[in-house]
Amino acid sequence: MQRMVADVNNLRWNHPALRSPAGQITHTDRTNNVVALKRWNNAGDVLLIVVHAGDGQWDNTQYAVGLDGDSGSWQEIFNSQAPVYGGVETVGNPGYVLNSSNGQLSISLASWSVHIFAKA
């Protein structure tokens, strides 16, 4: 837990978008308890934060998250269910650059997790 808190604090300081007032919800899935929001700043730091408060799990980039008109490539920079925090190694998007398509980003989504993606 201490490592996770330290990593999240470092993310906050390394990504000004997390300290910016600019943000919007881009995806809401009440059935699966998933919400995503985009945070950005004027210097080009753009993050997508996906919160999953449910038991479902999607491997092999099978879950599509709405980007509310954004596009481009994204890379996961945080996964609360990563092995380093006691999670499983099989669910997540570690080191992958994921390309959006049709206003959506297809990701692997762990149960009861928070994933943060930086726009590449």
C-alpha positions, 0 to 999 in steps of 0.5 A: 500500500505504501508503494502504491501511495508513493507511486500515485503521489509521483504521478500527480507531480509528474503529470500536471494534468492531475493538478489542472482544473480541466477534466470531463467524464468520457465514459459511463457504464452503469451495468459494469460499474466503469467510469472514465474521465479525461484530465488535461492541461494547456501544455499538452499533458492528457490523461485518461483515468478508468475506474472499475468498481465491479467484479468483471474482468476483460483481458486482451483489450476487450473493453472499449472506453469512450474518449469523447471525441479524442483519438491517438495513442495511449500508454498505461502508466498506472494499474492498481491491480499490477503485481507490484501492488499485489494484483495479478500479472495477467490483466492490464496493459503494461508497456503497450501503446494502444491506438484508439479507434472510432473514438474508443480505446480498447483496453484490458480491464482488471476487476476492482481497479484504477487504470491511468493512461497517458496520451502518447 
